[in-house]
Amino acid sequence: PVSSGINGSAIENFSCVIYNISLMNCTWQAGKDAPGDTQYFLYWKNSRYDDVMECELYIKDENGRNTGCRFQNVRIETEKAYFLMNGSSKDSLIQFYDEYIELYKIEILTPPLNVIVNCTGDSAGCIITWQAPLTSHVENIKCFQYEISIQNK
């Protein structure tokens, strides 16, 4: 689609992150040439089979302009999610912004669970065990790679 409106009025620096398994925060900045009264509205679609949803809870700046959004109960699907940002101003048309994002790439995983360290006094060393972190989409725990940083006192 062709985006009509003032050049430079679409949002910039769009970014999303998923954390705590099912929460997602998205943030953006107003377009550098957007009029001062421009308000932005975020819509997204998790998969082609889902309905388009508007942001549930906008994050506003000091001027009341929407600059972020919080989502709950986010599911990570196998296909890319679609994000669309519309803008409105009483003075002019605002360009839209859209992007497809693979949600698994923006997830911050929780730490491993039940980390246990057993050290013996002899030269056998230590045994460290843990369980895979909770995630909404990884079914095979062999997909995880871990790095252990051991620091001696």
Contacts in CASP RR format, 6 or more apart in sequence:
PFRMAT RR
TARGET T0000
AUTHOR 0000-0000-0000
METHOD contacts of the structure
MODEL  1
PVSSGINGSAIENFSCVIYNISLMNCTWQAGKDAPGDTQYFLYWKNSRYD
DVMECELYIKDENGRNTGCRFQNVRIETEKAYFLMNGSSKDSLIQFYDEY
IELYKIEILTPPLNVIVNCTGDSAGCIITWQAPLTSHVENIKCFQYEISI
QNK
1 96 0 8 1.000
3 10 0 8 1.000
3 95 0 8 1.000
3 96 0 8 1.000
3 97 0 8 1.000
4 93 0 8 1.000
4 95 0 8 1.000
5 92 0 8 1.000
5 93 0 8 1.000
5 94 0 8 1.000
5 95 0 8 1.000
6 33 0 8 1.000
6 34 0 8 1.000
6 35 0 8 1.000
6 92 0 8 1.000
6 93 0 8 1.000
6 94 0 8 1.000
6 95 0 8 1.000
7 33 0 8 1.000
7 95 0 8 1.000
8 31 0 8 1.000
8 32 0 8 1.000
8 33 0 8 1.000
8 34 0 8 1.000
8 95 0 8 1.000
9 31 0 8 1.000
9 33 0 8 1.000
9 34 0 8 1.000
9 35 0 8 1.000
9 38 0 8 1.000
9 87 0 8 1.000
9 89 0 8 1.000
9 92 0 8 1.000
9 93 0 8 1.000
9 94 0 8 1.000
9 95 0 8 1.000
10 31 0 8 1.000
10 34 0 8 1.000
10 85 0 8 1.000
10 94 0 8 1.000
10 95 0 8 1.000
10 96 0 8 1.000
10 97 0 8 1.000
11 28 0 8 1.000
11 29 0 8 1.000
11 30 0 8 1.000
11 31 0 8 1.000
11 40 0 8 1.000
11 85 0 8 1.000
11 97 0 8 1.000
12 28 0 8 1.000
12 29 0 8 1.000
12 30 0 8 1.000
12 31 0 8 1.000
12 32 0 8 1.000
13 27 0 8 1.000
13 28 0 8 1.000
13 29 0 8 1.000
14 26 0 8 1.000
14 27 0 8 1.000
14 28 0 8 1.000
14 83 0 8 1.000
14 85 0 8 1.000
14 97 0 8 1.000
14 99 0 8 1.000
15 26 0 8 1.000
15 27 0 8 1.000
15 28 0 8 1.000
16 24 0 8 1.000
16 25 0 8 1.000
16 26 0 8 1.000
16 27 0 8 1.000
16 83 0 8 1.000
16 101 0 8 1.000
16 106 0 8 1.000
17 24 0 8 1.000
17 25 0 8 1.000
17 106 0 8 1.000
17 107 0 8 1.000
17 108 0 8 1.000
18 24 0 8 1.000
18 74 0 8 1.000
18 76 0 8 1.000
18 103 0 8 1.000
18 106 0 8 1.000
18 107 0 8 1.000
18 108 0 8 1.000
19 25 0 8 1.000
19 107 0 8 1.000
19 108 0 8 1.000
20 110 0 8 1.000
21 110 0 8 1.000
21 134 0 8 1.000
21 135 0 8 1.000
21 136 0 8 1.000
22 72 0 8 1.000
22 73 0 8 1.000
22 74 0 8 1.000
22 75 0 8 1.000
22 136 0 8 1.000
23 70 0 8 1.000
23 71 0 8 1.000
23 72 0 8 1.000
23 74 0 8 1.000
24 70 0 8 1.000
24 71 0 8 1.000
24 74 0 8 1.000
24 103 0 8 1.000
25 59 0 8 1.000
25 68 0 8 1.000
25 69 0 8 1.000
25 70 0 8 1.000
25 71 0 8 1.000
26 42 0 8 1.000
26 55 0 8 1.000
26 68 0 8 1.000
26 69 0 8 1.000
26 71 0 8 1.000
26 83 0 8 1.000
27 59 0 8 1.000
27 67 0 8 1.000
27 68 0 8 1.000
27 69 0 8 1.000
28 40 0 8 1.000
28 42 0 8 1.000
28 67 0 8 1.000
28 68 0 8 1.000
28 85 0 8 1.000
28 97 0 8 1.000
29 67 0 8 1.000
30 36 0 8 1.000
30 38 0 8 1.000
30 40 0 8 1.000
30 65 0 8 1.000
30 67 0 8 1.000
31 38 0 8 1.000
34 89 0 8 1.000
34 94 0 8 1.000
35 89 0 8 1.000
35 91 0 8 1.000
35 92 0 8 1.000
36 63 0 8 1.000
36 65 0 8 1.000
36 89 0 8 1.000
37 89 0 8 1.000
37 90 0 8 1.000
37 91 0 8 1.000
38 65 0 8 1.000
38 87 0 8 1.000
38 88 0 8 1.000
38 89 0 8 1.000
38 94 0 8 1.000
39 65 0 8 1.000
39 66 0 8 1.000
39 87 0 8 1.000
39 88 0 8 1.000
39 89 0 8 1.000
40 65 0 8 1.000
40 66 0 8 1.000
40 67 0 8 1.000
40 85 0 8 1.000
40 86 0 8 1.000
40 87 0 8 1.000
40 94 0 8 1.000
41 54 0 8 1.000
41 55 0 8 1.000
41 66 0 8 1.000
41 85 0 8 1.000
41 86 0 8 1.000
41 87 0 8 1.000
41 88 0 8 1.000
42 54 0 8 1.000
42 55 0 8 1.000
42 58 0 8 1.000
42 66 0 8 1.000
42 68 0 8 1.000
42 69 0 8 1.000
42 83 0 8 1.000
42 84 0 8 1.000
42 85 0 8 1.000
43 52 0 8 1.000
43 53 0 8 1.000
43 54 0 8 1.000
43 55 0 8 1.000
43 83 0 8 1.000
43 84 0 8 1.000
43 85 0 8 1.000
43 86 0 8 1.000
44 52 0 8 1.000
44 53 0 8 1.000
44 55 0 8 1.000
44 71 0 8 1.000
44 81 0 8 1.000
44 82 0 8 1.000
44 83 0 8 1.000
44 84 0 8 1.000
45 51 0 8 1.000
45 52 0 8 1.000
45 53 0 8 1.000
45 81 0 8 1.000
45 82 0 8 1.000
46 74 0 8 1.000
46 75 0 8 1.000
46 77 0 8 1.000
46 81 0 8 1.000
46 103 0 8 1.000
47 77 0 8 1.000
47 79 0 8 1.000
47 81 0 8 1.000
48 79 0 8 1.000
52 84 0 8 1.000
55 66 0 8 1.000
55 68 0 8 1.000
55 69 0 8 1.000
55 70 0 8 1.000
55 71 0 8 1.000
56 69 0 8 1.000
56 70 0 8 1.000
56 71 0 8 1.000
56 72 0 8 1.000
57 69 0 8 1.000
57 70 0 8 1.000
57 71 0 8 1.000
58 66 0 8 1.000
58 68 0 8 1.000
58 69 0 8 1.000
59 66 0 8 1.000
59 67 0 8 1.000
59 68 0 8 1.000
59 69 0 8 1.000
59 70 0 8 1.000
60 66 0 8 1.000
60 67 0 8 1.000
61 67 0 8 1.000
74 103 0 8 1.000
74 136 0 8 1.000
75 136 0 8 1.000
75 137 0 8 1.000
76 103 0 8 1.000
76 104 0 8 1.000
76 107 0 8 1.000
76 136 0 8 1.000
76 137 0 8 1.000
77 103 0 8 1.000
77 137 0 8 1.000
80 100 0 8 1.000
80 101 0 8 1.000
80 102 0 8 1.000
80 103 0 8 1.000
81 100 0 8 1.000
81 101 0 8 1.000
81 102 0 8 1.000
81 103 0 8 1.000
82 98 0 8 1.000
82 99 0 8 1.000
82 100 0 8 1.000
83 98 0 8 1.000
83 99 0 8 1.000
83 100 0 8 1.000
83 101 0 8 1.000
84 96 0 8 1.000
84 97 0 8 1.000
84 98 0 8 1.000
85 96 0 8 1.000
85 97 0 8 1.000
85 98 0 8 1.000
86 94 0 8 1.000
86 96 0 8 1.000
87 94 0 8 1.000
87 96 0 8 1.000
88 94 0 8 1.000
103 137 0 8 1.000
104 137 0 8 1.000
107 135 0 8 1.000
107 136 0 8 1.000
107 137 0 8 1.000
109 133 0 8 1.000
109 135 0 8 1.000
110 133 0 8 1.000
110 134 0 8 1.000
110 135 0 8 1.000
111 133 0 8 1.000
112 130 0 8 1.000
112 131 0 8 1.000
112 132 0 8 1.000
112 133 0 8 1.000
112 146 0 8 1.000
113 130 0 8 1.000
113 131 0 8 1.000
113 132 0 8 1.000
113 133 0 8 1.000
113 134 0 8 1.000
114 129 0 8 1.000
114 130 0 8 1.000
114 131 0 8 1.000
115 128 0 8 1.000
115 129 0 8 1.000
115 130 0 8 1.000
116 128 0 8 1.000
116 129 0 8 1.000
116 130 0 8 1.000
117 126 0 8 1.000
117 127 0 8 1.000
117 128 0 8 1.000
118 126 0 8 1.000
118 127 0 8 1.000
118 128 0 8 1.000
119 125 0 8 1.000
119 126 0 8 1.000
119 127 0 8 1.000
120 126 0 8 1.000
128 148 0 8 1.000
130 146 0 8 1.000
132 138 0 8 1.000
132 141 0 8 1.000
132 144 0 8 1.000
133 144 0 8 1.000
138 144 0 8 1.000
END
